[in-house]
Amino acid sequence: METSEEPERPGPSEARLTPPINNIVSESLKISSVNEYKPLDDKTIDDIVNILREVYYTSYEDSETLNRYRQMIWIMMSKYGAYAGVSPVSIVRILRKLYDYSSDKEFKAIRLSPLLKIYESYGVDISRYKDDIEYEIRGRINELYIKNIDISIDVSGFFEFFAKKLRDESKALYLLMKLEEKIGRPSPFKDPVYNEYRRETDYFITLRGFGRTSKFVKTSVKKGDVIEEILREGRIITYASLENLIVYRTSGNEPYYIAEWLEANGRRFVTEGVIDEHVEQLKRQGVVASRQNIHDCVSVIFKAFEYKKIATIKEEMKIEGLYVLNDELRWSREDFYQPDRDKLKEALEVLNDLSRYYDFAIEIFSDSVKYAILSPISFALKQSGRNPLPYAIYQGPPDTGKSTLALLSLYIWSAPSENATISRNVTPARLGRKIGQWTYPIIMNEAEGIKFVNPEVWAMIRDAWDSLKLREKYTSGGMIFIAEYSMAPLILTSRRGLYETLDDDEKKRFHFFNLTGKPRIPREKIEEFDKKYGKWGSKLRMKLIYMAPFIYQWLKINWDKILSKDMRFEWKEIGEEILRYLYKEAKLETPEWIEKRYEPQSLEEYEDEVVEEIKTAIREYVEEKIIEKAGRDKLLSTPDLMSRLKFLREMNLTSDVMIDIDDQNILIFSGFIDWLRTKKRIGISGLEELARLLGGEYKPEGITRRPYNIHRKGVIVSIDKIIQKQNTNQ
């Protein structure tokens, strides 16, 4: 597709599907002509004559203009008849009656010549009809006229022609509708497309070539003794008309549409996706005039294009991302990005620089890059009857780089990150649309509690991992059965308490990247990163995308090798092999970090280590406070944690770790969390997680202790849980 030169408005695409509106019937319409040309009955012929009578008989133009208008009717009706499979004899009868009832003085043979030439262009053997035609016109066919006659028209279709003649768009629309009703097929020109919306009174009509789509109402008006039906424009829905439509439709799959729109100023743009996605893209283009009716309008007009056979129908799935077709791995963007070794080198240098920011968790960084490279092939693996990669969970406190790691795959494969996120409150319908939109990862941020907060969605997530289809349903009032495919792998991020809520069967579906207890990235380092690469690494896409063509090249060549592996467990080995290939292609030294492997401990083992670190940190924090407030000599005179805590209480010295008045509990406040992060580089999300780790009680409503004159939210934990393993050290 060719990219539009109009950059001023945002949109999913500015490509055009077809050349601009022209006055020649398109080749696709010629191909759709039928083999059997059927005659029209007498009543239908008379009805069509009555429809065309007013525009054919109008005589206020000068004779030359009137002659040209009449010739265009013969040309347009001939093209319409040939396209719709109407016998040329029936079209001749219509035109002869118009000719006979008017003051037309042009020779019938000249009027007739376009019809013969047009039908011949559709492959019709006109000699079969020659005798009947000559009988109708009471004359002979002149071959010279046929050969040299001009069959071009200077209007986009019947609507524009009628509107110019009658100076009334509503009446022009009504005549077009009646004409199409009688012929039995839509006009072959760029005429408005319409469909009933409600009870044969309301219509949505897209005025092709005129740059608007509106709701029209059929009504009756009395003119003298005659009651006429007319269409009245009720409300503009979009300041753009639908010009062309491609429909990807397969059994069991929700239709995927590519639509070309035209604005009145001549600007064209393209929208893609299912119905809801077209609606959102039209809103972003700024062409929606009626938000109340836009969804119904788009749905009705799309169906009209299909029903009237104006749309191009493709019986294949439209997949964005990586998928299998005819046993080969394919990438939907393989034609857009070509391998460029210089660009690849720049991308890998950026990747090396990125590793500096994750020196505190280099194993997690290494495996995250491998996961980002390979996770988009999960759908292709399922198509091939193999296990996909596991879903991923990134769990840990803020400022540990979870979001950037989760987004790496979207940056490498150039998927729009704004379409890649969902919340834990997502509806089943929206989850279905998201997981079915492409094969790149979808990210659910702050997913803790999803299993309990949104159990219906959690069940879908759990079942979608190894399923080709996410769910099946009926749409369009129960008339169409569709399936939503489970294409996108899921990445869940959480500050705390997500992985531990999963049962053993659920844990098999996820790879756990645990950043709990890891130090936060220092603020100055975050600011440096944001300045260089944008918030959450948004500028990384411009560099890392140049990895994708080489990755795809390797995957395609080695697809059989991948299928021989169980990628649920062996994705790290394949990921490392791909990274070595990339660095070799770029003629760069292979960095050590790609060899690193992250093997998460069991959550219990990991948390035991973190708890012991926190207990040791509590002792060190109290020591620091005594030295700060009373000096090192006092520290030496209070040999254990209990005596030091009592000293702080007796001296009423400010501290975020203190002993309760009953000597049974320790009170911990938020300042200690900050100290843990900055001094000990132990990253936990907050007081609530601290309470869970230490087996204490979190008091969000506040802890009140009169002797201390405090009322603050904090944690109460039994002193026995802190000192039972500390006594041997003190």
Secondary structure as the mmCIF struct_conf table of DSSP 4:
data_model
#
loop_
_struct_conf.conf_type_id
_struct_conf.id
_struct_conf.beg_label_comp_id
_struct_conf.beg_label_asym_id
_struct_conf.beg_label_seq_id
_struct_conf.end_label_comp_id
_struct_conf.end_label_asym_id
_struct_conf.end_label_seq_id
STRN STRN1 GLU A 2 THR A 3
HELX_LH_PP_P HELX_LH_PP_P1 SER A 4 SER A 4
BEND BEND1 GLU A 5 GLU A 5
BEND BEND2 GLU A 8 ARG A 9
BEND BEND3 PRO A 12 PRO A 12
STRN STRN2 SER A 13 SER A 13
STRN STRN3 ALA A 15 ARG A 16
BEND BEND4 LEU A 17 THR A 18
HELX_LH_PP_P HELX_LH_PP_P2 PRO A 19 ILE A 21
BEND BEND5 ASN A 23 ILE A 24
HELX_RH_AL_P HELX_RH_AL_P1 GLU A 27 ILE A 31
TURN_TY1_P TURN_TY1_P1 SER A 32 SER A 32
BEND BEND6 ASN A 35 ASN A 35
STRN STRN4 LYS A 38 LYS A 38
HELX_LH_PP_P HELX_LH_PP_P3 PRO A 39 ASP A 41
HELX_RH_AL_P HELX_RH_AL_P2 ASP A 42 TYR A 57
BEND BEND7 GLU A 61 GLU A 61
HELX_RH_AL_P HELX_RH_AL_P3 SER A 63 ALA A 84
TURN_TY1_P TURN_TY1_P2 GLY A 85 GLY A 85
STRN STRN5 VAL A 86 VAL A 86
HELX_RH_AL_P HELX_RH_AL_P4 PRO A 88 TYR A 101
BEND BEND8 SER A 102 SER A 102
BEND BEND9 GLU A 106 GLU A 106
HELX_RH_AL_P HELX_RH_AL_P5 LYS A 108 SER A 121
TURN_TY1_P TURN_TY1_P3 TYR A 122 GLY A 123
HELX_RH_3T_P HELX_RH_3T_P1 ILE A 126 TYR A 129
HELX_RH_AL_P HELX_RH_AL_P6 LYS A 130 ILE A 137
TURN_TY1_P TURN_TY1_P4 ARG A 138 ARG A 138
BEND BEND10 GLY A 139 GLY A 139
HELX_RH_AL_P HELX_RH_AL_P7 GLU A 143 ASN A 148
BEND BEND11 ASP A 154 GLY A 157
HELX_RH_AL_P HELX_RH_AL_P8 PHE A 158 LEU A 166
BEND BEND12 ARG A 167 ARG A 167
HELX_RH_AL_P HELX_RH_AL_P9 GLU A 169 ILE A 183
BEND BEND13 GLY A 184 ARG A 185
BEND BEND14 PRO A 188 LYS A 190
STRN STRN6 VAL A 193 ARG A 198
TURN_TY1_P TURN_TY1_P5 ARG A 199 THR A 201
STRN STRN7 ASP A 202 LEU A 207
TURN_TY1_P TURN_TY1_P6 ARG A 208 GLY A 211
STRN STRN8 ARG A 212 LYS A 223
TURN_TY1_P TURN_TY1_P7 GLY A 224 ASP A 225
STRN STRN9 VAL A 226 THR A 238
BEND BEND15 TYR A 239 ALA A 240
STRN STRN10 SER A 241 TYR A 248
TURN_TY1_P TURN_TY1_P8 SER A 251 SER A 251
STRN STRN11 GLY A 252 ASN A 253
STRN STRN12 TYR A 256 LEU A 262
TURN_TY1_P TURN_TY1_P9 ALA A 264 ASN A 265
BEND BEND16 GLY A 266 GLY A 266
STRN STRN13 ARG A 268 GLY A 273
BEND BEND17 VAL A 274 VAL A 274
HELX_RH_AL_P HELX_RH_AL_P10 ILE A 275 GLN A 285
TURN_TY1_P TURN_TY1_P10 GLY A 286 GLY A 286
STRN STRN14 VAL A 288 VAL A 288
BEND BEND18 ALA A 289 ALA A 289
TURN_TY1_P TURN_TY1_P11 ARG A 291 ASN A 293
HELX_RH_AL_P HELX_RH_AL_P11 ILE A 294 TYR A 307
TURN_TY1_P TURN_TY1_P12 LYS A 308 LYS A 309
BEND BEND19 ALA A 311 ALA A 311
STRN STRN15 THR A 312 LYS A 314
BEND BEND20 GLU A 316 GLU A 316
BEND BEND21 GLU A 320 GLY A 321
STRN STRN16 LEU A 322 LEU A 325
TURN_TY1_P TURN_TY1_P13 ASN A 326 ASP A 327
STRN STRN17 GLU A 328 TRP A 331
TURN_TY1_P TURN_TY1_P14 SER A 332 PHE A 336
HELX_RH_AL_P HELX_RH_AL_P12 ARG A 341 ARG A 356
TURN_TY1_P TURN_TY1_P15 TYR A 357 TYR A 358
HELX_RH_3T_P HELX_RH_3T_P2 ASP A 359 ALA A 361
HELX_RH_AL_P HELX_RH_AL_P13 ILE A 362 LEU A 374
HELX_RH_3T_P HELX_RH_3T_P3 SER A 375 ILE A 377
HELX_RH_AL_P HELX_RH_AL_P14 SER A 378 GLN A 383
TURN_TY1_P TURN_TY1_P16 SER A 384 GLY A 385
HELX_LH_PP_P HELX_LH_PP_P4 ASN A 387 PRO A 390
STRN STRN18 TYR A 391 GLN A 395
TURN_TY1_P TURN_TY1_P17 PRO A 398 ASP A 399
BEND BEND22 THR A 400 GLY A 401
HELX_RH_AL_P HELX_RH_AL_P15 LYS A 402 ILE A 412
TURN_TY1_P TURN_TY1_P18 TRP A 413 SER A 414
HELX_RH_3T_P HELX_RH_3T_P4 SER A 417 ASN A 419
BEND BEND23 ALA A 420 ALA A 420
STRN STRN19 THR A 421 ILE A 422
TURN_TY1_P TURN_TY1_P19 ARG A 424 ASN A 425
HELX_RH_AL_P HELX_RH_AL_P16 PRO A 428 ILE A 435
TURN_TY1_P TURN_TY1_P20 GLY A 436 GLY A 436
BEND BEND24 GLN A 437 GLN A 437
BEND BEND25 THR A 439 TYR A 440
STRN STRN20 ILE A 442 MET A 444
BEND BEND26 ASN A 445 GLU A 446
TURN_TY1_P TURN_TY1_P21 GLU A 448 GLY A 449
HELX_RH_AL_P HELX_RH_AL_P17 ILE A 450 VAL A 453
HELX_RH_AL_P HELX_RH_AL_P18 PRO A 455 ALA A 464
TURN_TY1_P TURN_TY1_P22 TRP A 465 ASP A 466
BEND BEND27 LEU A 468 LEU A 468
STRN STRN21 LYS A 469 THR A 475
TURN_TY1_P TURN_TY1_P23 SER A 476 MET A 479
STRN STRN22 ILE A 480 TYR A 485
BEND BEND28 ALA A 488 ALA A 488
STRN STRN23 LEU A 490 SER A 494
BEND BEND29 ARG A 495 LEU A 498
HELX_RH_3T_P HELX_RH_3T_P5 TYR A 499 THR A 501
BEND BEND30 LEU A 502 LEU A 502
HELX_RH_AL_P HELX_RH_AL_P19 ASP A 504 LYS A 507
TURN_TY1_P TURN_TY1_P24 LYS A 508 ARG A 509
STRN STRN24 PHE A 510 ASN A 514
TURN_TY1_P TURN_TY1_P25 THR A 516 GLY A 517
HELX_LH_PP_P HELX_LH_PP_P5 LYS A 518 PRO A 522
HELX_RH_AL_P HELX_RH_AL_P20 ARG A 523 TYR A 533
HELX_RH_3T_P HELX_RH_3T_P6 LYS A 535 LEU A 540
HELX_RH_AL_P HELX_RH_AL_P21 ARG A 541 LEU A 544
HELX_RH_3T_P HELX_RH_3T_P7 ILE A 545 MET A 547
HELX_RH_AL_P HELX_RH_AL_P22 ALA A 548 ILE A 557
TURN_TY1_P TURN_TY1_P26 ASN A 558 ASN A 558
HELX_RH_AL_P HELX_RH_AL_P23 TRP A 559 LEU A 563
TURN_TY1_P TURN_TY1_P27 SER A 564 SER A 564
BEND BEND31 LYS A 565 LYS A 565
HELX_RH_AL_P HELX_RH_AL_P24 MET A 567 GLU A 585
TURN_TY1_P TURN_TY1_P28 ALA A 586 LYS A 587
HELX_LH_PP_P HELX_LH_PP_P6 GLU A 589 PRO A 591
HELX_RH_3T_P HELX_RH_3T_P8 GLU A 592 GLU A 595
HELX_LH_PP_P HELX_LH_PP_P7 PRO A 600 SER A 602
HELX_RH_AL_P HELX_RH_AL_P25 LEU A 603 ALA A 630
HELX_RH_AL_P HELX_RH_AL_P26 ARG A 632 SER A 637
BEND BEND32 THR A 638 THR A 638
BEND BEND33 ASP A 640 ASP A 640
HELX_RH_AL_P HELX_RH_AL_P27 LEU A 641 GLU A 650
TURN_TY1_P TURN_TY1_P29 MET A 651 ASN A 652
BEND BEND34 ASP A 656 ASP A 656
STRN STRN25 VAL A 657 ILE A 659
TURN_TY1_P TURN_TY1_P30 ILE A 661 ASP A 662
BEND BEND35 ASP A 663 GLN A 664
STRN STRN26 ASN A 665 ILE A 668
HELX_RH_AL_P HELX_RH_AL_P28 SER A 670 TRP A 675
HELX_RH_PI_P HELX_RH_PI_P1 LEU A 676 LYS A 680
HELX_RH_AL_P HELX_RH_AL_P29 LEU A 687 LEU A 694
TURN_TY1_P TURN_TY1_P31 GLY A 695 GLY A 695
STRN STRN27 GLU A 697 ARG A 705
HELX_RH_3T_P HELX_RH_3T_P9 ARG A 706 TYR A 708
TURN_TY1_P TURN_TY1_P32 ASN A 709 ASN A 709
STRN STRN28 ILE A 710 SER A 718
HELX_RH_AL_P HELX_RH_AL_P30 ILE A 719 ILE A 723
TURN_TY1_P TURN_TY1_P33 GLN A 724 GLN A 726
HELX_RH_3T_P HELX_RH_3T_P10 ASN A 727 ASN A 729
#
